[in-house]
Amino acid sequence: MYPTIYHAIKDLFGFDVPFLQVANTFGFFVAIGFLAANYVMTLELRRKEKEGILLPTTQMEKFGYPLSKGDYIVNGFIGFIFGYKILPIVFDSSLMANGAQEYIFSLNGNWITGILLTGLMVYLKWREDKKQRLPEPKEQLVVVHPWQHMGYITLVAAVTGILGAKVFHWFEYWSDFMADPLGMLFSASGLTFFGGLIFGGAGVLWVANKQGIPPLRMLDIGGPAMMLSYGVGRLGCHFSGDGDWGIVNTAQKPSWLSFMPDWFWAYNYPDNVSHECDPTGGTMPCDFLQTPYLQLPVFPTPMYEAIAAIALFGVLWLLRKKIKPAGALFGIYMMMAGVERFLIEQIRVNSTYDWGLIKPTQAEIISVVLFLGGIALLSYAYRGKSKMSEIPLPPSEG
């Protein structure tokens, strides 16, 4: 397993690049997932505008005015953080002897490089400011296409999605959160997909509505993208070994899987980023330094989910031009996501709720709600009640 991109590059190519230790493998795949989602959503926004389903808007923009003090402050702050925290480890990898995460969240750093980079970034912003100024600044009405909002939409989705994933994880493991709130707050792992889906989806719909994109159309655009992003993110779970694996699996690999490598059936996640060696949750106490792997193999469920999600993305991508009613494609996405996650929960490690005769996991509950919600949305779309969503909303003020 590769806790960071540094470990992956060193193992695969033999290069020792110390500063890459700050690049968490799971975080790297999450970033790739967001970029992939941005790309496919941009393609869909362009297509729907070309077909006349979405319309461009106009807005007044300023040209040639001096940049604000806030622009200089933000640029200087970015320069300071990079110079104070990141640049020093390029020259002294021992700063991360106790782990990249501990270094990043500590007060350790280099004030000199921090100040120098701050000055450089402010100077570059000043040069940019001088070049863009006009003798007579002006305001001009410009056309803004729906796809041009994707940068802002992706940023909001990332922030609200990660926040939601964290919050849902805290509720799922409430006792652990109460025992070590700061540790779970700053942990690089510990993200719940459905929390990210709910919070991230709400953030995207809020931005889309402000820009005049009908909510149901935005959902249809986002469904395939979210499925793809989820699949890529699950690859990060697998390659980092973040603890999001399946239950213990000591059964012999079935003959129908003989063409697959053994690890695809049962895997012990060596050198996993979670530093776990007891896959039973406490019945096999061990020291990760002595046994840096799971003592019993488990189902590599992140890899199963990655394959399933990417395949389902392919199905949704093929259906996107054939499914016409607004909201219908997202309803299909909800049903697919609900079934996929409910099935995988049967072989995953997860905390459960005690409801007497049944003990469901948080994901099982939300999977059922998601599936039923998908049926409802699909029915609503095909009954023709979504016709109003065909009409682009006027952008809200502000």
C-alpha positions in Angstrom: 0.0 0.0 0.0 1.0 3.6 -0.5 0.2 6.0 2.3 1.5 8.9 0.2 2.4 9.6 -3.5 6.1 9.6 -2.3 5.8 5.9 -1.4 4.2 5.1 -4.7 6.8 6.9 -6.8 9.7 5.5 -4.8 8.4 1.9 -5.1 7.3 2.0 -8.7 10.1 4.1 -10.2 12.9 4.3 -7.6 12.8 8.1 -7.3 13.2 9.6 -3.9 11.2 12.9 -3.9 10.8 13.8 -0.2 8.3 16.7 -0.6 5.8 14.3 -2.1 5.2 12.9 1.4 2.7 15.7 1.9 0.6 14.2 -1.0 -1.7 11.7 0.7 -2.6 8.9 -1.7 -6.3 9.0 -0.8 -6.4 12.8 -1.2 -4.7 12.5 -4.5 -7.3 10.2 -5.9 -10.1 12.4 -4.4 -8.6 15.3 -6.3 -8.5 13.3 -9.5 -12.1 12.3 -8.9 -13.2 15.9 -8.7 -11.2 16.8 -11.8 -12.8 13.9 -13.7 -16.3 15.0 -12.5 -15.5 18.6 -13.6 -14.6 17.4 -17.1 -17.6 15.2 -17.8 -20.0 17.9 -16.3 -18.4 20.5 -18.5 -19.0 18.3 -21.6 -22.6 17.8 -20.6 -23.2 21.5 -20.0 -21.8 22.3 -23.4 -24.0 19.7 -25.0 -27.1 20.8 -23.3 -26.5 24.4 -24.3 -25.9 23.4 -27.9 -29.2 21.6 -27.9 -31.0 24.6 -26.4 -31.8 22.9 -23.1 -29.7 25.4 -21.2 -29.2 29.1 -22.1 -26.3 31.5 -21.5 -26.7 34.5 -19.3 -25.3 38.0 -19.2 -23.6 39.9 -16.5 -21.8 43.1 -16.0 -18.0 42.9 -15.5 -15.4 45.5 -14.7 -12.2 45.9 -16.8 -9.1 47.9 -16.1 -9.8 48.7 -12.4 -7.1 48.3 -9.8 -7.1 45.0 -7.9 -8.4 45.1 -4.4 -6.3 44.7 -1.2 -8.0 41.3 -0.8 -6.4 40.1 -4.0 -2.9 41.0 -2.6 -3.7 39.5 0.8 -4.9 36.1 -0.6 -1.8 35.9 -2.9 0.5 36.8 -0.1 -1.1 34.2 2.2 -0.8 31.4 -0.3 2.9 32.4 -0.8 3.5 32.3 3.0 1.9 28.9 3.5 3.8 27.4 0.6 7.1 29.0 1.7 6.6 28.3 5.4 5.4 24.7 5.1 6.1 23.1 1.7 9.4 24.6 0.5 11.4 23.6 3.6 10.7 19.9 3.2 12.2 20.0 -0.3 15.5 20.6 1.4 15.0 18.8 4.7 12.8 15.6 4.6 13.6 14.9 8.3 10.9 17.5 9.1 8.4 14.8 8.4 10.1 12.1 10.4 6.9 11.6 12.4 4.6 11.7 9.4 3.5 14.3 6.9 0.2 14.9 8.7 1.8 15.7 12.1 4.2 18.2 10.3 1.4 19.9 8.3 -0.8 20.5 11.4 2.1 21.6 13.6 3.6 25.1 14.0 6.9 23.9 12.5 8.1 25.7 9.4 10.7 28.1 8.0 9.9 31.8 8.6 12.6 33.0 6.1 11.3 31.1 3.1 7.7 31.9 4.2 8.5 35.7 4.1 10.4 35.5 0.9 7.6 33.6 -0.9 5.1 36.1 0.5 7.1 39.0 -1.0 7.4 37.2 -4.3 3.7 36.4 -4.6 2.7 40.0 -3.7 5.2 41.3 -6.3 3.8 39.0 -9.0 0.3 40.1 -8.2 1.4 43.8 -8.4 2.9 43.1 -11.9 -0.4 41.5 -13.0 -2.3 44.5 -11.5 -0.2 47.0 -13.5 -0.6 45.1 -16.8 -4.4 44.8 -16.6 -5.2 48.4 -15.7 -6.7 50.7 -18.3 -6.4 54.5 -18.5 -10.2 54.6 -18.3 -11.6 51.6 -16.5 -14.9 50.4 -17.9 -17.9 48.1 -17.2 -19.1 45.9 -20.0 -22.0 43.3 -20.4 -20.5 39.9 -21.2 -22.1 36.6 -22.1 -21.5 33.8 -19.6 -22.1 30.2 -20.8 -23.3 27.5 -18.3 -20.1 25.5 -18.5 -18.1 28.6 -17.5 -19.5 28.2 -13.9 -17.8 24.8 -13.5 -14.7 26.1 -11.7 -16.9 27.6 -9.0 -19.2 24.7 -8.9 -16.3 22.2 -8.4 -14.8 24.3 -5.6 -18.2 24.4 -3.8 -18.7 20.7 -4.4 -15.2 19.9 -3.0 -15.6 22.0 0.2 -19.2 21.0 1.0 -18.7 17.4 0.0 -15.6 16.9 2.2 -17.4 18.7 5.0 -20.4 16.5 4.7 -18.3 13.3 4.4 -16.5 14.2 7.6 -19.7 15.1 9.5 -21.4 11.9 8.6 -18.3 9.9 9.6 -18.4 11.5 13.0 -22.0 10.5 13.5 -21.3 7.0 12.3 -18.4 6.6 14.8 -19.7 8.9 17.5 -18.0 7.2 20.4 -14.6 7.4 18.6 -15.2 11.1 17.8 -16.0 11.9 21.4 -12.9 10.0 22.6 -10.6 11.9 20.2 -12.4 14.8 18.4 -9.2 16.6 17.3 -7.7 13.4 16.0 -10.8 12.7 13.9 -11.1 16.3 12.8 -7.6 16.4 11.3 -7.5 12.8 10.1 -6.7 12.5 6.4 -9.0 9.4 6.3 -12.5 9.0 7.7 -14.9 10.1 5.0 -18.5 8.9 4.5 -19.7 8.8 0.8 -23.3 9.6 1.5 -22.4 12.6 3.6 -20.4 13.9 0.7 -23.2 13.2 -1.7 -25.8 15.0 0.4 -23.8 18.1 1.4 -21.9 18.3 -2.0 -25.1 17.9 -3.9 -26.8 20.7 -1.9 -23.9 23.0 -2.5 -23.9 22.3 -6.3 -27.7 22.9 -6.6 -27.3 26.2 -4.7 -24.7 27.4 -7.1 -26.5 26.2 -10.1 -29.7 27.9 -9.1 -27.9 31.2 -8.6 -26.6 30.9 -12.1 -29.9 30.1 -13.7 -29.4 26.3 -14.3 -32.6 24.3 -13.5 -32.1 22.1 -10.5 -33.3 18.9 -12.1 -31.1 19.5 -15.2 -28.2 20.1 -12.9 -28.9 16.8 -11.1 -29.0 14.9 -14.5 -25.6 16.5 -15.4 -24.1 15.6 -12.0 -25.3 12.0 -11.7 -22.8 10.3 -14.1 -20.0 12.6 -12.8 -20.7 11.6 -9.2 -20.6 8.0 -10.1 -17.3 8.4 -11.9 -15.8 10.5 -9.0 -16.9 7.9 -6.5 -15.2 5.1 -8.4 -11.9 7.1 -8.7 -12.1 7.9 -5.0 -12.5 4.3 -4.1 -9.3 3.5 -5.9 -7.7 5.9 -3.4 -9.2 3.9 -0.5 -7.7 0.7 -1.9 -4.2 1.9 -2.8 -3.8 3.8 0.5 -5.4 1.1 2.7 -7.5 3.6 4.6 -9.4 1.0 6.6 -12.4 1.0 4.4 -12.1 -2.6 3.5 -14.3 -5.7 3.9 -14.8 -8.3 6.5 -12.3 -11.1 7.1 -12.2 -13.6 4.2 -10.4 -16.8 4.7 -12.4 -18.8 2.2 -10.7 -20.4 -0.8 -10.9 -18.4 -4.0 -13.7 -19.8 -6.1 -12.8 -21.4 -9.4 -14.8 -18.9 -11.5 -12.3 -16.2 -10.2 -9.2 -18.3 -11.1 -8.3 -15.7 -13.8 -8.0 -13.0 -11.2 -5.0 -12.5 -8.8 -5.4 -13.8 -5.3 -5.4 -10.3 -3.8 -8.7 -9.6 -5.7 -10.4 -12.2 -3.6 -8.7 -11.7 -0.2 -6.0 -9.1 0.7 -4.1 -8.2 3.9 -3.3 -4.5 3.0 0.4 -4.4 3.9 1.7 -1.0 5.1 -1.8 0.4 5.1 -2.1 4.1 6.0 -4.5 3.2 8.9 -1.7 1.3 10.6 -4.2 -1.5 11.3 -3.1 -5.1 11.8 -6.2 -6.5 13.6 -9.0 -6.9 11.0 -11.4 -8.3 13.7 -11.9 -5.1 15.6 -10.2 -6.1 18.8 -9.9 -9.9 19.1 -6.4 -10.1 17.6 -4.4 -7.4 19.4 -1.1 -6.6 17.6 1.6 -4.1 17.0 1.7 -2.6 13.5 5.4 -2.1 13.8 5.9 -5.9 14.2 3.1 -6.9 11.8 2.6 -4.1 9.3 -0.4 -5.9 7.6 -3.7 -7.4 8.5 -3.2 -10.7 10.2 -6.2 -12.2 8.4 -7.1 -11.2 4.8 -10.2 -9.3 4.0 -12.5 -8.6 1.0 -10.9 -5.7 -0.9 -14.2 -4.0 -1.2 -12.8 -0.6 -2.3 -11.6 -2.2 -5.5 -15.0 -3.9 -6.0 -16.7 -0.6 -5.6 -14.3 1.2 -7.9 -15.0 -1.3 -10.7 -18.7 -1.2 -10.1 -18.9 2.6 -10.0 -16.8 3.1 -13.1 -18.9 0.5 -15.0 -22.1 2.2 -13.8 -20.8 5.5 -15.0 -20.4 4.0 -18.4 -24.0 2.9 -18.4 -25.2 6.4 -17.3 -23.0 8.0 -19.9 -24.6 5.9 -22.6 -28.1 6.6 -21.3 -27.7 10.4 -21.0 -28.8 11.3 -24.5 -31.7 8.8 -24.5 -33.3 9.8 -21.2 -35.2 13.0 -21.9 -37.4 14.0 -18.9 -35.5 16.3 -16.5 -34.5 14.4 -13.3 -35.0 10.9 -14.8 -31.3 10.2 -15.3 -30.5 11.3 -11.7 -33.3 9.0 -10.5 -31.6 6.1 -12.2 -28.3 7.2 -10.7 -29.9 7.2 -7.2 -31.2 3.7 -7.7 -27.9 2.4 -9.0 -25.9 4.0 -6.2 -28.4 2.6 -3.6 -28.2 -0.9 -4.9 -24.5 -0.9 -5.3 -23.8 0.3 -1.8 -26.4 -1.8 -0.1 -24.9 -5.0 -1.7 -21.3 -4.1 -0.8 -22.4 -3.4 2.8 -23.0 -7.1 3.2 -19.2 -7.7 3.2 -17.9 -4.4 4.5 -16.7 -3.5 8.0 -19.0 -0.9 9.4 -20.6 0.2 12.7 -24.3 -0.7 13.1 -27.4 0.7 14.8 -29.3 -1.5 17.2 -32.9 -1.5 16.2 -33.9 -4.7 17.9 -34.4 -7.5 15.4 -32.4 -5.6 12.7 -29.0 -3.9 13.0 -28.5 -1.8 9.9 -25.5 0.3 9.1 -25.8 4.0 8.3 -25.0 3.2 4.7 -27.7 0.5 4.4 -30.3 2.9 5.7 -29.3 5.7 3.3 -29.0 3.2 0.5 -32.7 2.2 0.9 -33.7 5.8 1.1 -31.7 6.6 -2.0 -33.2 3.7 -3.9 -36.8 4.7 -3.0 -36.0 8.3 -3.7 -34.7 7.3 -7.1 -38.0 5.4 -7.9 -40.0 8.5 -6.8 -37.9 10.9 -8.9 -38.1 8.6 -11.9 -41.8 8.3 -11.6 -42.2 12.1 -11.1 -40.1 12.8 -14.2 -42.0 10.4 -16.5 -45.4 11.6 -15.3 -44.6 14.9 -16.9 -44.5 17.0 -13.7 -41.0 18.1 -14.3 -41.9 20.2 -17.3 -41.3 23.4 -15.4 -37.6 22.3 -15.0 -37.3 22.6 -18.8 -37.4 26.4 -18.4 -34.1 27.9 -17.3 -34.5 29.9 -14.1 -33.4 33.5 -14.1 -30.2 33.9 -12.2 -30.6 35.2 -8.7 -29.1 38.5 -7.7 -25.7 38.6 -6.0 
